[in-house]
Amino acid sequence: MKIYSRSAQLLLSLLMLCLLLSACNRDKPIPPIERMDKYTTTKQYPGKVGDESLEDWKKHLKGIEVAKIKSTLDGKTEPALFYESKSSRKKPLLVVLHSWSSGYLQVPSIPFALWAEKYDWAFIQPNYRGVFEQPEAMASDVAIQDIVDAVDYAKQHADIDTSRIYLVGSSGGAMTALVTASRHPEIWAGVAAWVPVFDIPEWFDFNLYYPHRKYNSQIVAALGGEPLEGTPAEKEGKRRSPSTQIHQAKKVPIFLAHGINDLLVPPSHSIRAFNILANPADTISKEQMDYIVKEQAIPESMQGEATDKYFGKGDPEVVFSRESDNVKLVLYVGVHDMAYNSTLLWLNDQQKKQPQSVNQPQ
């Protein structure tokens, strides 16, 4: 009887020790924030920007899982990549949106998830109806709700710091990020949008000069017709564009970045978004904007603002940076791209102010 009691006591002690060690491991200290040396931009990431592979994700991040999230709008179940460390601390949430021609398994987002692993953030990359080639995709109502549902899923499965929920996207993902920020500004502590499409019907007109591109056929499929002036498709395209609603996100910290050599989505798209969000005294004139698009250079009247603390070694060369109210615009030497470090370092500095309790002294 005594032998059994001693064995049971020893087993209990070992179990408690294992639990203690497990808790210590889960809550290991968070290292100081620093730049990632291995990763620069999505264009420099191995492979193609649109590559998708669950195998690659699992190879780089052991704890990544595929979540199944039911839409609260139409009941459809959509997949998402989800990671959280299982630590006991509250953590930021990083929501990354895939680009125009990819789905939730887009591989160049891996460095964002590795940052989340290193600094104990939660990470989720929703599918939000996949490639922008059907009515349910391309910043539709159900696609936007999928993103909100992904945030709610993360909050249900991890201890999320609601003052630090971040949204990131490039190209079509950036467009959708700006629409989501416009419709749900209460969620986001910071939104980073690289090379966003600002207005879908106007971008359709722009792409008429490039008939070899697939984007216009995708726009027609998503909107139910060519978004020509006065058509229902144009009205729907405007409704899904940042151009008609970005003013609703004026209280959200927004980071806009665009390459002055971008021939896919001209830098005027980010500049126009900046002009709506910025203080009127800080806006960029049409003449200045037209010069940037035509000459792929910064006009003399805008020179002298070519540094930004979030850009460093390995990042694109900044040629213009301006911050006004809650929006930052960075123009860089480069094309249709997105940089990891500058995005994450800026997001890390953003935090929503928590409302004061009525019992707190003013």
C-alpha positions as CSV (number, residue, x, y, z in Angstrom):
1,M,0.0,0.0,0.0
2,K,2.9,2.4,0.9
3,I,4.8,1.4,-2.3
4,Y,1.7,2.2,-4.3
5,S,1.3,5.6,-2.6
6,R,5.0,6.5,-3.1
7,S,4.7,5.5,-6.8
8,A,1.5,7.6,-7.2
9,Q,3.2,10.5,-5.4
10,L,6.2,10.3,-7.7
11,L,4.1,10.1,-10.8
12,L,2.1,13.1,-9.6
13,S,5.3,15.1,-9.0
14,L,6.6,14.2,-12.5
15,L,3.3,15.2,-14.0
16,M,3.4,18.5,-12.2
17,L,7.0,19.1,-13.3
18,C,6.0,18.4,-16.9
19,L,3.1,20.8,-16.8
20,L,5.4,23.4,-15.3
21,L,8.0,22.9,-18.0
22,S,5.3,23.0,-20.6
23,A,3.9,26.3,-19.3
24,C,7.4,27.8,-19.2
25,N,8.0,26.7,-22.8
26,R,4.7,28.1,-24.0
27,D,5.4,31.4,-22.3
28,K,9.0,31.7,-23.3
29,P,10.4,35.3,-23.3
30,I,9.6,37.4,-26.4
31,P,12.9,38.6,-28.0
32,P,13.4,42.3,-28.8
33,I,11.8,43.4,-32.1
34,E,14.3,43.5,-34.9
35,R,14.4,43.3,-38.7
36,M,14.3,39.9,-40.4
37,D,17.6,39.5,-42.3
38,K,16.4,36.6,-44.4
39,Y,13.4,38.2,-46.0
40,T,13.0,41.5,-48.0
41,T,10.0,41.7,-50.4
42,T,7.5,39.4,-51.9
43,K,9.2,39.7,-55.3
44,Q,12.4,38.4,-53.8
45,Y,10.7,35.5,-52.0
46,P,11.6,32.2,-53.7
47,G,9.2,31.1,-56.4
48,K,6.4,33.1,-57.9
49,V,4.2,35.6,-56.0
50,G,1.1,33.5,-56.7
51,D,2.5,30.2,-55.6
52,E,0.3,28.2,-53.2
53,S,1.4,25.2,-51.2
54,L,0.3,23.8,-47.8
55,E,3.4,21.6,-47.8
56,D,5.6,24.7,-47.9
57,W,3.6,26.3,-45.0
58,K,4.0,23.2,-42.9
59,K,7.7,22.9,-43.7
60,H,8.3,26.5,-42.4
61,L,5.8,26.7,-39.5
62,K,5.1,23.6,-37.5
63,G,2.0,24.9,-35.7
64,I,0.2,26.1,-38.8
65,E,-3.3,24.6,-39.3
66,V,-6.1,24.9,-41.8
67,A,-9.2,26.3,-40.1
68,K,-12.7,25.9,-41.5
69,I,-14.8,29.0,-40.8
70,K,-18.5,29.2,-41.5
71,S,-19.7,32.5,-42.9
72,T,-22.2,34.4,-40.7
73,L,-23.6,36.0,-43.9
74,D,-24.3,33.1,-46.3
75,G,-23.4,30.0,-44.3
76,K,-20.7,28.8,-46.6
77,T,-17.5,27.3,-45.0
78,E,-14.3,28.9,-46.1
79,P,-10.7,27.7,-45.2
80,A,-8.0,29.9,-43.6
81,L,-4.5,29.3,-42.5
82,F,-4.3,29.8,-38.7
83,Y,-1.4,29.9,-36.2
84,E,-1.3,30.6,-32.5
85,S,1.4,29.6,-30.0
86,K,-1.0,28.4,-27.2
87,S,0.9,30.7,-24.8
88,S,-1.1,32.1,-21.9
89,R,-0.5,35.7,-22.7
90,K,-2.6,38.1,-24.7
91,K,-1.2,38.5,-28.2
92,P,-1.6,40.7,-31.3
93,L,-3.5,39.3,-34.3
94,L,-2.0,39.6,-37.8
95,V,-4.6,39.2,-40.6
96,V,-3.0,38.8,-44.0
97,L,-5.0,38.9,-47.2
98,H,-3.9,37.0,-50.3
99,S,-3.5,38.9,-53.5
100,W,-5.8,39.2,-56.6
101,S,-4.8,35.9,-58.3
102,S,-4.2,33.6,-55.4
103,G,-6.0,31.9,-52.5
104,Y,-5.4,31.4,-48.8
105,L,-2.3,29.1,-49.4
106,Q,-0.3,31.9,-51.0
107,V,3.3,31.1,-50.1
108,P,5.0,34.5,-50.0
109,S,3.0,35.3,-46.8
110,I,5.1,32.8,-44.9
111,P,7.5,35.5,-43.5
112,F,4.6,37.3,-41.9
113,A,3.7,34.0,-40.1
114,L,7.3,33.5,-39.0
115,W,7.2,36.9,-37.4
116,A,4.1,35.9,-35.6
117,E,5.8,32.8,-34.3
118,K,8.9,34.7,-33.2
119,Y,7.1,37.5,-31.4
120,D,4.0,35.5,-30.2
121,W,1.4,37.0,-32.4
122,A,-1.5,35.1,-33.7
123,F,-1.8,34.8,-37.5
124,I,-4.6,34.1,-39.9
125,Q,-4.8,34.2,-43.7
126,P,-8.4,33.8,-44.8
127,N,-9.5,32.6,-48.3
128,Y,-12.3,35.2,-48.6
129,R,-13.6,33.4,-51.7
130,G,-10.3,32.9,-53.4
131,V,-9.1,34.2,-56.7
132,F,-10.9,37.4,-57.8
133,E,-12.8,35.7,-60.7
134,Q,-16.3,35.1,-59.4
135,P,-19.1,37.2,-57.9
136,E,-18.4,36.1,-54.4
137,A,-14.8,37.2,-54.5
138,M,-13.3,40.6,-55.3
139,A,-14.3,42.6,-52.1
140,S,-17.9,41.4,-52.2
141,D,-20.1,41.6,-49.1
142,V,-19.5,37.9,-48.3
143,A,-15.7,38.3,-48.9
144,I,-15.6,41.2,-46.5
145,Q,-17.6,39.2,-43.9
146,D,-15.3,36.3,-44.3
147,I,-12.4,38.5,-43.1
148,V,-14.5,39.7,-40.1
149,D,-15.4,36.1,-39.4
150,A,-11.7,35.1,-39.5
151,V,-11.0,37.8,-36.9
152,D,-13.8,36.4,-34.7
153,Y,-12.5,32.8,-35.2
154,A,-9.0,33.9,-34.0
155,K,-10.6,35.6,-31.0
156,Q,-12.4,32.4,-30.1
157,H,-9.3,30.2,-30.4
158,A,-6.6,32.5,-29.0
159,D,-6.3,35.2,-26.3
160,I,-6.2,38.2,-28.7
161,D,-5.3,41.7,-27.6
162,T,-8.1,43.5,-29.3
163,S,-6.1,46.8,-29.2
164,R,-3.6,45.2,-31.6
165,I,-5.5,43.6,-34.5
166,Y,-3.7,44.3,-37.8
167,L,-4.6,43.9,-41.5
168,V,-2.1,43.5,-44.3
169,G,-2.5,43.1,-48.1
170,S,-1.0,43.9,-51.4
171,S,-2.6,44.5,-54.8
172,G,-6.1,43.0,-54.7
173,G,-5.5,42.1,-51.0
174,A,-4.6,45.8,-50.3
175,M,-7.8,46.9,-52.1
176,T,-9.8,44.6,-50.0
177,A,-8.0,45.7,-46.8
178,L,-9.0,49.3,-47.5
179,V,-12.6,48.3,-48.1
180,T,-12.6,46.2,-44.9
181,A,-11.1,49.1,-43.0
182,S,-13.8,51.4,-44.4
183,R,-16.7,49.1,-43.4
184,H,-15.3,47.9,-40.1
185,P,-13.0,50.7,-38.8
186,E,-13.7,49.7,-35.2
187,I,-11.7,46.4,-35.5
188,W,-8.3,47.6,-36.7
189,A,-5.3,49.0,-34.9
190,G,-3.4,49.4,-38.2
191,V,-3.9,48.6,-41.9
192,A,-1.0,48.2,-44.3
193,A,-1.9,48.4,-48.0
194,W,0.8,47.9,-50.7
195,V,0.0,48.8,-54.3
196,P,-3.8,48.8,-53.9
197,V,-6.3,49.1,-56.6
198,F,-8.3,52.2,-55.7
199,D,-11.2,52.0,-58.2
200,I,-12.2,48.8,-60.0
201,P,-14.1,50.4,-63.0
202,E,-11.2,52.9,-63.6
203,W,-8.7,50.1,-63.4
204,F,-10.8,48.1,-65.9
205,D,-10.5,51.1,-68.3
206,F,-6.7,51.3,-67.7
207,N,-6.4,47.6,-68.5
208,L,-8.1,48.0,-71.9
209,Y,-4.7,49.2,-73.1
210,Y,-3.2,45.8,-72.0
211,P,-5.5,43.2,-73.7
212,H,-3.1,40.4,-72.9
213,R,-3.8,40.8,-69.1
214,K,-6.4,38.5,-67.6
215,Y,-7.7,41.0,-65.0
216,N,-10.5,42.5,-67.1
217,S,-12.1,39.1,-67.9
218,Q,-12.0,38.4,-64.1
219,I,-13.6,41.8,-63.4
220,V,-16.4,41.0,-65.8
221,A,-16.9,37.6,-64.2
222,A,-17.1,39.1,-60.7
223,L,-19.3,42.1,-61.5
224,G,-21.6,40.4,-64.0
225,G,-20.6,42.5,-67.0
226,E,-18.2,45.2,-68.2
227,P,-18.2,48.1,-65.7
228,L,-18.8,50.7,-68.4
229,E,-20.2,54.1,-67.4
230,G,-23.8,53.9,-66.3
231,T,-24.1,50.1,-66.2
232,P,-25.1,48.0,-63.1
233,A,-21.6,46.4,-63.3
234,E,-20.0,49.9,-62.9
235,K,-22.2,50.6,-59.9
236,E,-21.3,47.3,-58.3
237,G,-17.6,47.8,-59.1
238,K,-17.7,51.2,-57.4
239,R,-19.4,49.7,-54.4
240,R,-16.6,47.3,-54.0
241,S,-13.8,49.9,-54.4
242,P,-12.0,52.0,-51.8
243,S,-12.7,55.1,-53.9
244,T,-16.3,55.2,-52.7
245,Q,-15.8,54.5,-49.0
246,I,-12.2,55.0,-47.8
247,H,-13.4,58.2,-46.1
248,Q,-15.1,56.0,-43.5
249,A,-11.6,54.8,-42.4
250,K,-10.2,58.2,-41.4
251,K,-9.8,57.2,-37.8
252,V,-7.8,54.0,-38.7
253,P,-4.0,54.2,-38.9
254,I,-3.3,53.3,-42.6
255,F,0.0,52.7,-44.3
256,L,0.0,53.1,-48.1
257,A,3.0,52.1,-50.1
258,H,3.5,52.2,-53.9
259,G,6.3,51.8,-56.4
260,I,6.8,54.7,-58.8
261,N,7.7,52.2,-61.5
262,D,4.5,50.2,-61.1
263,L,3.0,49.6,-64.5
264,L,0.4,47.2,-63.3
265,V,-1.4,49.5,-60.8
266,P,-0.1,53.1,-61.2
267,P,1.0,54.9,-58.0
268,S,-1.9,57.3,-58.5
269,H,-4.1,54.7,-56.9
270,S,-2.4,55.0,-53.5
271,I,-2.0,58.8,-53.8
272,R,-5.7,59.2,-54.3
273,A,-6.4,57.1,-51.3
274,F,-3.9,59.2,-49.3
275,N,-5.6,62.5,-50.4
276,I,-8.9,61.4,-49.1
277,L,-7.5,60.4,-45.7
278,A,-5.0,63.2,-45.2
279,N,-5.4,66.7,-43.9
280,P,-6.3,68.8,-47.0
281,A,-3.1,70.9,-46.4
282,D,-1.0,67.7,-47.0
283,T,-2.6,66.4,-50.2
284,I,-0.8,65.9,-53.4
285,S,-2.0,67.8,-56.4
286,K,-3.2,66.3,-59.6
287,E,-0.3,67.9,-61.5
288,Q,2.2,66.3,-59.1
289,M,0.4,62.9,-59.3
290,D,0.3,63.0,-63.1
291,Y,4.1,63.8,-63.1
292,I,4.9,60.8,-60.9
293,V,2.9,58.4,-63.1
294,K,4.2,59.7,-66.4
295,E,7.9,60.3,-65.5
296,Q,8.2,57.6,-62.8
297,A,10.0,60.2,-60.7
298,I,9.2,62.6,-57.9
299,P,8.6,66.2,-59.0
300,E,10.9,68.9,-57.6
301,S,8.1,70.4,-55.6
302,M,7.8,67.1,-53.6
303,Q,11.5,66.5,-53.0
304,G,13.0,66.6,-49.6
305,E,10.7,64.0,-48.0
306,A,12.6,60.9,-49.0
307,T,13.3,59.1,-45.7
308,D,11.3,56.8,-43.5
309,K,12.4,55.1,-40.3
310,Y,10.6,51.9,-41.1
311,F,12.6,51.3,-44.3
312,G,16.2,50.0,-44.1
313,K,18.7,47.6,-45.6
314,G,17.0,45.3,-48.1
315,D,13.9,47.4,-48.4
316,P,13.0,49.4,-51.5
317,E,14.5,52.8,-51.8
318,V,12.1,55.5,-50.5
319,V,11.8,58.6,-52.7
320,F,8.8,60.2,-50.9
321,S,7.2,59.7,-47.4
322,R,4.5,61.8,-45.9
323,E,2.3,61.3,-42.8
324,S,-0.9,63.2,-42.2
325,D,-3.5,62.7,-39.6
326,N,-3.8,58.8,-39.5
327,V,-2.4,58.0,-42.9
328,K,1.2,57.4,-44.1
329,L,2.1,57.4,-47.8
330,V,5.4,56.0,-49.0
331,L,6.5,56.0,-52.6
332,Y,9.5,53.9,-53.5
333,V,11.7,52.9,-56.4
334,G,10.2,49.7,-57.5
335,V,7.3,47.9,-59.1
336,H,4.3,45.9,-57.9
337,D,5.7,44.6,-54.6
338,M,5.5,44.5,-50.8
339,A,8.2,44.6,-48.2
340,Y,8.0,42.6,-45.0
341,N,10.1,44.5,-42.5
342,S,8.8,48.0,-43.0
343,T,5.2,46.6,-42.9
344,L,5.7,44.7,-39.7
345,L,7.8,47.3,-37.9
346,W,5.1,50.0,-38.6
347,L,2.3,47.7,-37.5
348,N,4.2,46.8,-34.3
349,D,4.1,50.5,-33.4
350,Q,0.3,50.8,-33.8
351,Q,-2.1,50.2,-30.9
352,K,-5.7,51.3,-30.4
353,K,-6.5,53.5,-27.4
354,Q,-8.8,51.6,-25.0
355,P,-11.9,53.5,-23.9
356,Q,-11.7,54.9,-20.4
357,S,-13.9,53.4,-17.7
358,V,-16.6,55.8,-16.5
359,N,-15.1,55.4,-13.0
360,Q,-11.6,56.4,-14.1
361,P,-10.4,59.9,-13.3
362,Q,-10.4,62.2,-16.4
